[in-house]
Amino acid sequence: MGGHSCAFLLLCALSVNRQASPPGPNQAFTSAPEVGDVATITLPGGEPLRLVWVPPAVFRMGSTDGPDERPPHAVSLDGFWMGATEVTVAQWRAVMGEAPARNSQGDQHPVLDVSWEECHTFCARAGLALPTEAQWEYAARGPDSRLYPWGNDWNAALCQSWHDRHGYKRSLPVGSLPAGRSWCGALDMSGNVFEWCRDWYDSQFYASPAAAQRNAECVTSLSGRRLLRGGCWGSSPDNCRATVRCSAKPDFHNAGVGFRASRPG
């Protein structure tokens, strides 16, 4: 793992404005969605995958809390669809076949122990994409730039972390803590499993001109590592902050790592 000190401590009701019409895999999403609207795609075998609408915006990304989180800067984003939850074991199996061996907690838990490369393949097969780092952070923090998806104060009851695992050994079934949802209705964006993002990791990216471009994305592999966001079931409160940037090689596997999918607007 690189970037922020993101050591895995591995001993190592969803509110939306309205329901969008469920499209098929090759159908268009609703043309005029509102924040938090839900669209559903159907994976092979009839397995559903829900996404929430995140509207276009200019938001303040980054913080002064970590060296690679600086400087805070304005980012302009087009609207996009974000996975309402992390991709589950059942959804993974529908697209990819068998899940990795350590996914033994149940079909509605987030799939874990999956590499960036494998997650990228899942998204390509499903007509989806990994979110960019900027998309991920905006979906988690919103226009008021919260420290955590639910607000600015740490609350272990709203997050699956080492402070409170809510009776489970590792992850929770996705969506088990609805009071911890983000402003757009995305669940589990803090804790449960770290989530891969599309970008390459560059500790100095925020200070570069590319970070100020519309729909900013780091496309240059200076470190050879990809971004991870959100913390996991073995993380401290600091590593569950919505601005923390972690990274790993694209072939990295760990029982604290999963992902969520996105789709352009």
LUMDOKE-893234 format. One record per residue (C-alpha): x, y, z; residue in one letter. Coordinates in steps of 0.001 Angstrom, whole numbers. Layout:
BEGIN
<pt u="X" v="Y" w="Z" r="a"/>
...
END
This chain:
BEGIN
<pt u="0" v="0" w="0" r="m"/>
<pt u="1220" v="3490" w="-750" r="g"/>
<pt u="252" v="7115" w="-268" r="g"/>
<pt u="-1440" v="7843" w="3064" r="h"/>
<pt u="-608" v="5448" w="5886" r="s"/>
<pt u="-3506" v="3130" w="5090" r="c"/>
<pt u="-2504" v="26" w="6992" r="a"/>
<pt u="-5184" v="-2652" w="6958" r="f"/>
<pt u="-5888" v="-3697" w="10545" r="l"/>
<pt u="-6738" v="-7212" w="9482" r="l"/>
<pt u="-5169" v="-8804" w="12524" r="l"/>
<pt u="-2693" v="-7766" w="9853" r="c"/>
<pt u="-33620" v="3677" w="4858" r="a"/>
<pt u="-32204" v="4817" w="1555" r="l"/>
<pt u="-33782" v="8216" w="849" r="s"/>
<pt u="-34270" v="9224" w="-2785" r="v"/>
<pt u="-36448" v="11746" w="-4544" r="n"/>
<pt u="-38065" v="9265" w="-6911" r="r"/>
<pt u="-37373" v="5937" w="-8592" r="q"/>
<pt u="-35974" v="6057" w="-12106" r="a"/>
<pt u="-37337" v="3578" w="-14627" r="s"/>
<pt u="-35179" v="451" w="-14545" r="p"/>
<pt u="-33286" v="210" w="-17837" r="p"/>
<pt u="-31931" v="-2953" w="-19406" r="g"/>
<pt u="-28185" v="-3311" w="-19952" r="p"/>
<pt u="-28279" v="-1480" w="-23301" r="n"/>
<pt u="-31094" v="993" w="-22627" r="q"/>
<pt u="-30733" v="4683" w="-21825" r="a"/>
<pt u="-31117" v="5899" w="-18252" r="f"/>
<pt u="-33729" v="8520" w="-17433" r="t"/>
<pt u="-32915" v="11732" w="-19297" r="s"/>
<pt u="-33560" v="14228" w="-16476" r="a"/>
<pt u="-32625" v="12600" w="-13166" r="p"/>
<pt u="-32557" v="14341" w="-9806" r="e"/>
<pt u="-30007" v="13830" w="-7045" r="v"/>
<pt u="-30446" v="10427" w="-5434" r="g"/>
<pt u="-32652" v="8979" w="-8165" r="d"/>
<pt u="-32099" v="5253" w="-8560" r="v"/>
<pt u="-31595" v="3311" w="-11774" r="a"/>
<pt u="-31254" v="-447" w="-11907" r="t"/>
<pt u="-29389" v="-2540" w="-14429" r="i"/>
<pt u="-29866" v="-6280" w="-14700" r="t"/>
<pt u="-26777" v="-8451" w="-14690" r="l"/>
<pt u="-26677" v="-12003" w="-16115" r="p"/>
<pt u="-29044" v="-14347" w="-14343" r="g"/>
<pt u="-31339" v="-11466" w="-13405" r="g"/>
<pt u="-29116" v="-10107" w="-10613" r="e"/>
<pt u="-29911" v="-6374" w="-10120" r="p"/>
<pt u="-27350" v="-3630" w="-9578" r="l"/>
<pt u="-28571" v="-223" w="-8396" r="r"/>
<pt u="-26967" v="3142" w="-9107" r="l"/>
<pt u="-27788" v="6586" w="-7711" r="v"/>
<pt u="-27645" v="9834" w="-9662" r="w"/>
<pt u="-24959" v="12380" w="-8762" r="v"/>
<pt u="-25664" v="15703" w="-10527" r="p"/>
<pt u="-23062" v="17904" w="-12242" r="p"/>
<pt u="-21248" v="20261" w="-9917" r="a"/>
<pt u="-18152" v="22213" w="-9027" r="v"/>
<pt u="-16935" v="21058" w="-5614" r="f"/>
<pt u="-13975" v="21492" w="-3301" r="r"/>
<pt u="-11784" v="18366" w="-3421" r="m"/>
<pt u="-8997" v="17463" w="-1009" r="g"/>
<pt u="-8042" v="18753" w="2435" r="s"/>
<pt u="-5089" v="19947" w="4480" r="t"/>
<pt u="-5092" v="16824" w="6663" r="d"/>
<pt u="-2654" v="14701" w="4654" r="g"/>
<pt u="326" v="15625" w="2444" r="p"/>
<pt u="-1150" v="14011" w="-666" r="d"/>
<pt u="-4601" v="15533" w="19" r="e"/>
<pt u="-3226" v="19050" w="-635" r="r"/>
<pt u="-4016" v="21554" w="-1889" r="p"/>
<pt u="-7802" v="21653" w="-1678" r="p"/>
<pt u="-8958" v="22619" w="-5150" r="h"/>
<pt u="-12079" v="23138" w="-7230" r="a"/>
<pt u="-13139" v="20278" w="-9518" r="v"/>
<pt u="-15882" v="20480" w="-12123" r="s"/>
<pt u="-17764" v="17246" w="-12779" r="l"/>
<pt u="-20408" v="16171" w="-15257" r="d"/>
<pt u="-23306" v="14244" w="-13774" r="g"/>
<pt u="-22848" v="10489" w="-13351" r="f"/>
<pt u="-24397" v="7358" w="-11868" r="w"/>
<pt u="-22694" v="5846" w="-8814" r="m"/>
<pt u="-23167" v="2390" w="-7357" r="g"/>
<pt u="-25675" v="2637" w="-4501" r="a"/>
<pt u="-23596" v="15" w="-2717" r="t"/>
<pt u="-20341" v="-1794" w="-3144" r="e"/>
<pt u="-20502" v="-4630" w="-5661" r="v"/>
<pt u="-21709" v="-7761" w="-3890" r="t"/>
<pt u="-20575" v="-11357" w="-4060" r="v"/>
<pt u="-23806" v="-12223" w="-5911" r="a"/>
<pt u="-23238" v="-9480" w="-8489" r="q"/>
<pt u="-19629" v="-10537" w="-8964" r="w"/>
<pt u="-20627" v="-14139" w="-9487" r="r"/>
<pt u="-23268" v="-13111" w="-12050" r="a"/>
<pt u="-20643" v="-11408" w="-14208" r="v"/>
<pt u="-17376" v="-13173" w="-13395" r="m"/>
<pt u="-18289" v="-16658" w="-12209" r="g"/>
<pt u="-16953" v="-17821" w="-8852" r="e"/>
<pt u="-15831" v="-15247" w="-6310" r="a"/>
<pt u="-12409" v="-15462" w="-4633" r="p"/>
<pt u="-12167" v="-18029" w="-1849" r="a"/>
<pt u="-12206" v="-15549" w="1042" r="r"/>
<pt u="-15745" v="-14423" w="108" r="n"/>
<pt u="-17503" v="-16803" w="2460" r="s"/>
<pt u="-19698" v="-14437" w="4483" r="q"/>
<pt u="-22679" v="-14396" w="2124" r="g"/>
<pt u="-23966" v="-13203" w="-1252" r="d"/>
<pt u="-25005" v="-9743" w="-24" r="q"/>
<pt u="-21615" v="-8889" w="1442" r="h"/>
<pt u="-19277" v="-6795" w="-691" r="p"/>
<pt u="-17013" v="-8891" w="-2863" r="v"/>
<pt u="-13486" v="-8580" w="-1481" r="l"/>
<pt u="-9975" v="-9764" w="-2214" r="d"/>
<pt u="-10332" v="-8518" w="-5807" r="v"/>
<pt u="-7639" v="-6652" w="-7738" r="s"/>
<pt u="-8030" v="-3433" w="-9734" r="w"/>
<pt u="-7501" v="-5442" w="-12905" r="e"/>
<pt u="-10308" v="-7859" w="-12017" r="e"/>
<pt u="-12673" v="-5027" w="-11071" r="c"/>
<pt u="-11909" v="-3253" w="-14337" r="h"/>
<pt u="-12820" v="-6451" w="-16198" r="t"/>
<pt u="-16092" v="-6768" w="-14258" r="f"/>
<pt u="-17055" v="-3219" w="-15182" r="c"/>
<pt u="-16171" v="-3684" w="-18850" r="a"/>
<pt u="-18309" v="-6824" w="-19068" r="r"/>
<pt u="-21254" v="-5129" w="-17326" r="a"/>
<pt u="-21147" v="-1909" w="-19384" r="g"/>
<pt u="-20014" v="53" w="-16326" r="l"/>
<pt u="-16785" v="1705" w="-15138" r="a"/>
<pt u="-14763" v="2240" w="-12020" r="l"/>
<pt u="-15431" v="5753" w="-10686" r="p"/>
<pt u="-12718" v="8343" w="-10931" r="t"/>
<pt u="-11203" v="9559" w="-7701" r="e"/>
<pt u="-13015" v="12878" w="-8107" r="a"/>
<pt u="-16363" v="11176" w="-8725" r="q"/>
<pt u="-15853" v="8965" w="-5700" r="w"/>
<pt u="-15004" v="11867" w="-3413" r="e"/>
<pt u="-17926" v="14017" w="-4544" r="y"/>
<pt u="-20398" v="11137" w="-4119" r="a"/>
<pt u="-19041" v="10650" w="-588" r="a"/>
<pt u="-18693" v="14280" w="530" r="r"/>
<pt u="-21241" v="16293" w="-1444" r="g"/>
<pt u="-21411" v="20038" w="-2000" r="p"/>
<pt u="-20629" v="20837" w="1650" r="d"/>
<pt u="-17404" v="18769" w="1623" r="s"/>
<pt u="-18133" v="16564" w="4626" r="r"/>
<pt u="-15330" v="14731" w="6390" r="l"/>
<pt u="-17413" v="11542" w="6412" r="y"/>
<pt u="-20388" v="10627" w="4238" r="p"/>
<pt u="-22837" v="11360" w="7089" r="w"/>
<pt u="-21228" v="14580" w="8377" r="g"/>
<pt u="-18114" v="16016" w="9986" r="n"/>
<pt u="-18035" v="14022" w="13222" r="d"/>
<pt u="-16832" v="10437" w="13529" r="w"/>
<pt u="-19574" v="7965" w="14467" r="n"/>
<pt u="-18556" v="4319" w="14779" r="a"/>
<pt u="-22217" v="3242" w="14703" r="a"/>
<pt u="-22464" v="4427" w="11072" r="l"/>
<pt u="-19353" v="2690" w="9742" r="c"/>
<pt u="-17986" v="-857" w="9618" r="q"/>
<pt u="-14490" v="-259" w="11017" r="s"/>
<pt u="-12234" v="-1711" w="13684" r="w"/>
<pt u="-14019" v="514" w="16240" r="h"/>
<pt u="-17296" v="-1363" w="15716" r="d"/>
<pt u="-17847" v="-4387" w="13467" r="r"/>
<pt u="-21502" v="-4700" w="14442" r="h"/>
<pt u="-21226" v="-8377" w="15304" r="g"/>
<pt u="-19427" v="-9446" w="12112" r="y"/>
<pt u="-15878" v="-10701" w="11745" r="k"/>
<pt u="-15167" v="-8666" w="8612" r="r"/>
<pt u="-17580" v="-6888" w="6289" r="s"/>
<pt u="-21268" v="-6146" w="6759" r="l"/>
<pt u="-23902" v="-6988" w="4136" r="p"/>
<pt u="-24084" v="-3931" w="1889" r="v"/>
<pt u="-26517" v="-1233" w="2986" r="g"/>
<pt u="-26723" v="-2471" w="6588" r="s"/>
<pt u="-26066" v="1018" w="8002" r="l"/>
<pt u="-28490" v="3298" w="6094" r="p"/>
<pt u="-28014" v="6197" w="8516" r="a"/>
<pt u="-24415" v="6402" w="7263" r="g"/>
<pt u="-25454" v="7052" w="3663" r="r"/>
<pt u="-23975" v="9975" w="1771" r="s"/>
<pt u="-25878" v="13051" w="585" r="w"/>
<pt u="-26763" v="11371" w="-2750" r="c"/>
<pt u="-27881" v="8094" w="-1164" r="g"/>
<pt u="-24695" v="6056" w="-1687" r="a"/>
<pt u="-24197" v="3543" w="1129" r="l"/>
<pt u="-21040" v="2247" w="2832" r="d"/>
<pt u="-18708" v="4869" w="1376" r="m"/>
<pt u="-16859" v="4867" w="4675" r="s"/>
<pt u="-15582" v="1533" w="5968" r="g"/>
<pt u="-16678" v="-1995" w="5042" r="n"/>
<pt u="-14130" v="-2391" w="2197" r="v"/>
<pt u="-11667" v="-87" w="496" r="f"/>
<pt u="-12873" v="755" w="-3011" r="e"/>
<pt u="-10768" v="864" w="-6156" r="w"/>
<pt u="-10945" v="4006" w="-8292" r="c"/>
<pt u="-10050" v="4369" w="-11961" r="r"/>
<pt u="-7104" v="6763" w="-11492" r="d"/>
<pt u="-3425" v="6108" w="-11210" r="w"/>
<pt u="-1985" v="7365" w="-7932" r="y"/>
<pt u="275" v="10427" w="-7895" r="d"/>
<pt u="979" v="11997" w="-4510" r="s"/>
<pt u="1455" v="15413" w="-6181" r="q"/>
<pt u="-1502" v="15235" w="-8566" r="f"/>
<pt u="-3636" v="17782" w="-6722" r="y"/>
<pt u="-986" v="20458" w="-7288" r="a"/>
<pt u="-799" v="19762" w="-11036" r="s"/>
<pt u="-2709" v="21592" w="-13809" r="p"/>
<pt u="-4459" v="18313" w="-14690" r="a"/>
<pt u="-6237" v="18338" w="-11317" r="a"/>
<pt u="-8065" v="21514" w="-12348" r="a"/>
<pt u="-9374" v="20069" w="-15616" r="q"/>
<pt u="-13061" v="19249" w="-16009" r="r"/>
<pt u="-13722" v="15652" w="-14895" r="n"/>
<pt u="-10170" v="15463" w="-13553" r="a"/>
<pt u="-8506" v="12061" w="-13656" r="e"/>
<pt u="-4886" v="11027" w="-13165" r="c"/>
<pt u="-4057" v="9011" w="-16267" r="v"/>
<pt u="-261" v="8919" w="-15863" r="t"/>
<pt u="1385" v="5996" w="-14101" r="s"/>
<pt u="4198" v="7611" w="-12133" r="l"/>
<pt u="3853" v="5306" w="-9136" r="s"/>
<pt u="2559" v="2156" w="-10833" r="g"/>
<pt u="-266" v="2134" w="-8255" r="r"/>
<pt u="-4021" v="2678" w="-8499" r="r"/>
<pt u="-6229" v="4608" w="-6066" r="l"/>
<pt u="-8187" v="3116" w="-3176" r="l"/>
<pt u="-10740" v="5090" w="-1164" r="r"/>
<pt u="-13012" v="4863" w="1850" r="g"/>
<pt u="-11359" v="2640" w="4460" r="g"/>
<pt u="-12408" v="-888" w="5394" r="c"/>
<pt u="-13632" v="-3062" w="8253" r="w"/>
<pt u="-10125" v="-3053" w="9709" r="g"/>
<pt u="-9495" v="707" w="9397" r="s"/>
<pt u="-9094" v="3475" w="11952" r="s"/>
<pt u="-11418" v="6514" w="11896" r="p"/>
<pt u="-8718" v="8583" w="10193" r="d"/>
<pt u="-8486" v="6121" w="7303" r="n"/>
<pt u="-12275" v="6231" w="6904" r="c"/>
<pt u="-12248" v="9965" w="6110" r="r"/>
<pt u="-13636" v="10755" w="2665" r="a"/>
<pt u="-10466" v="12584" w="1543" r="t"/>
<pt u="-7915" v="9895" w="2420" r="v"/>
<pt u="-5995" v="8591" w="-584" r="r"/>
<pt u="-4565" v="5082" w="-480" r="c"/>
<pt u="-2987" v="3137" w="-3310" r="s"/>
<pt u="-1774" v="-287" w="-4355" r="a"/>
<pt u="-482" v="-2145" w="-7374" r="k"/>
<pt u="-3241" v="-3068" w="-9847" r="p"/>
<pt u="-2796" v="-6770" w="-9085" r="d"/>
<pt u="-3038" v="-6271" w="-5300" r="f"/>
<pt u="-5440" v="-8567" w="-3388" r="h"/>
<pt u="-6585" v="-8124" w="199" r="n"/>
<pt u="-9577" v="-9122" w="2332" r="a"/>
<pt u="-10225" v="-5436" w="2988" r="g"/>
<pt u="-10462" v="-4407" w="-690" r="v"/>
<pt u="-13515" v="-4304" w="-2963" r="g"/>
<pt u="-15140" v="-1709" w="-5249" r="f"/>
<pt u="-18282" v="-44" w="-6524" r="r"/>
<pt u="-19208" v="657" w="-10143" r="a"/>
<pt u="-20243" v="3842" w="-11912" r="s"/>
<pt u="-21703" v="4911" w="-15235" r="r"/>
<pt u="-21532" v="8219" w="-17161" r="p"/>
<pt u="-24636" v="10397" w="-17158" r="g"/>
END
